[in-house]
Amino acid sequence: MKVIAAFDSFKGCLTARQACGAALESVLSLRPGAEVLALPVSDGGEGLVDCLRSLEGLQPRRCRVRGPLGDAVEAEYLSDGATAVIEVAAACGLTLVEPSRRDVMRADTYGVGQLLADALRSGCRRLVVGLGGTATCDGGRAMVQALRDCGIETKALKAEVLLASDVRNPLCGPEGAARVFAPQKGATPEQVEVLDERLRAFARETERGGWASESLAEHPGAGAAGGLGYALMAYLGAKMQSGIETVLSLLRFDEAIRGADLVLTGEGRSDRQTLMGKVPEGVLRHSLRAGVPVHLLSGGVEDEAELLAAGFASVRSINEGDTRSLEALMRPDTAMVQLQNAVRRVV
């Protein structure tokens, strides 16, 4: 029996690696002779580096940078000397700031520029950048300033920059970075309007400087990571790619599932939005092409009928029927046991 465990993180609870490890242990407890492959997966946001750290040749590299509110943080990325894998959340992530200190009006992306500069100065000429999980909404203005301060001449940059993200939002407007994502980072309705205008002003400044056309602010993904997508495309000529497709390609997922009997996947919460480019949807699409059934095991589940109609062999919440509080169920040790029990029921 060959089983693939390809989980995303259960945010605030289990990392993707922990979830895959729990599933692996559970399968082996029932089928000691099974071939079980753990493939932690990310859609390009937080967890990207952890998911790819086992790839041959990539080594961790640490860099001291300015965090989202100015405090120094140790950020890690992966590099083989030619290619660097970077997640922007390592330098400006929401989780780097205690909830009581979060301030999207002040938070900036300067540390991301320092991280990119370190990779470029070390000789990397291909940067895979995961967008997501930021505490910021500055459009990448501070990132651009940091690159300049570090002596990186972006106009003469000879590097390929690939953005891993499945966010399709533009920079500004009703579906832009400020109105859609800033409230999740603590912005009030009044602050959202100020942030949206700041992003518009940055876009106008970028256009006047000849860095971008007026249409770039409307490009799908320009609003990703608080607008970082826009600055990376404008100033570094970055190309936007599907986050889940980028990760599955780097993991050689299609090769890994060859001959598998089933695939186990999941995330913190699954609903109809799961089918809009999130990890389980990407895993499902590739697995169905290979004729391998996929079982979805998530912390919480809504829209079960739609998920089943999309092709999942089974869909279940690992907490189904459990009446304990959400706080209790989100304890990592509890979630680990719940996931293992759910895997046993499937296997």
Residue, then its C-alpha position, 0 to 999 in steps of 0.5 A: m500500500k502506498v499513501i501520500a500525506a500532502f497537508d497544508s498547515f492547520k494555521g495557529c495549530l499544526t504546521a504542514r510538516q507536523a500534520c503530514g508527520a501525524a498522518l504518516e504515524s497513523v498509517l504505519s500504526l495500521r499498516p506497518g509495511a505501507e509505503v508512506l510519503a510525507l509531502p508538506v505543501s504550501d500555497g506560497g504563503e507562510g510555511l513555504v520554506d519549511c515545506l521545501r527545506s528537504l529539497e536536494g541542494l537547498q540549504p538554510r541561510r539566515c539573515r538579520v533584517r528589520g521586522p514589520l515594526g522596526d524590531a530586528v528579526e532573524a529571517e531564514y530562506l533557502s538557497d543553493g547558491a543560484t536559486a533562493v526560496i524566500e517567504v516574505a512573512a519571514a521578514c514582515g509576517l503578521t505572526l512576528v507581531e504580538p496581537s496587542r502590538r499589531d499596527v498595519m498603519r506603521a508596519d512596513t516591508y523594509g525587511v523583505g528588501q533586505l532579505l532579497a538583497d542578501a540573496l542577490r548579493s550571495g549570487c542567486r539569480r533566480l528568486v522564488v518568492g512566496l507572498g502571504g501572511t504579512a502584517t503590512c499594507d504598504g504596497g512594497r514601498a519600504m521594500v524598494q527603499a531597502l533594496r536601494d539602501c543595500g545598493i541593489e540597482t533594480k533597473a539593471l537587475k539580472a535576475e529572474v523573480l517568480l512570485a508564488s501566490d494564488v491571490r488574484n486581487p488588484l492593488c487598489g479599489p473594492e477588491g484591493a489590498a487595503r479593503v480586502f486584507a487590511p481589516q484582517k490585520g486590525a485596520t478600522p474602516e477609516q484606516v482602510e480608506v487611508l491605506d487605499e489612498r496610500l497605495r494609489a499614491f504609490a502607484r501614481e509615483t511608480e507610474r510617473g517614474g516610468w516603472a509601470s504602466e497604469s494597468l499594472a495596479e489592476h494586474p491579478g495579484a498586485g494586491a497580494a501580501g499587502g501590495l507587495g505583489y505590485a512592487l515586485m512586478a513593477y521594480l523587479g520585473a517579477k512574474m506572478q505564478s500560481g503558488i500551489e502549482t509552483v510548490l507542487s512542481l518543486l516537490r515533483f508531486d506528479e512523480a511522487i504520487r505515481g502508483a499511490d493507492l490514496v492521497l491524504t490532504g487537508e488544512g485548518r478549515s475547508d469550504r467552497q473557497t478551498l476550490m479557489g486554488k488552495v492546497p487541497e484543490g491543487v493536490l486534488r487536481h493533480s491526483l485525479r489526473a493520475g487516477v489516485p483518490v484524495h481524502l480531505l481531512s480538515g479542522g473544520v468543514e463547510d460546503e461538504a456537498e460542493l467539495l465532494a462534487a469537486g472530486f474528493a473521495s471523502v470529506r470530513s472534519i477531524n473534530e466531527g462530533d467533538t463538543r470541546s471548545l475551539e480553544a481546546l481543539m486547537r491545542p497542537d497535541t489535541a489536534m495531532v490526536q484528532l488528525q491521527n484518529a481521522v486518518r485511521r478511519v480513512v485507511 
